[in-house]
Amino acid sequence: MELAKVERTAAGATESSSGRPRLASGVTGIFLEGRIDSERATHALRSAKAEIAALSDDWRVAKDVGRIIHLVKR
């Protein structure tokens, strides 16, 4: 995965390579645990793959160990 180009602004916001603004935060990692792919899920993110894709502008997979996926900030 290619790291997103980030430009800091005076307001503390950043901009990803897609051009979408985002706020700088202190969170540097996310753990997705126990995700089971399900077509019967009632929400839009029915699998870990869909959730990772939704977060991919700002987060990348650092480690994938079975049902535990560690994402880190780009």
Secondary structure, DSSP 8 states (H G I E B T S, - for coil): ------EE-TTSEEE-TT--EEE--S--EEEEES----TT-SSS--SHHHHHHHHTTTEEEEEEETTEEEEEE-
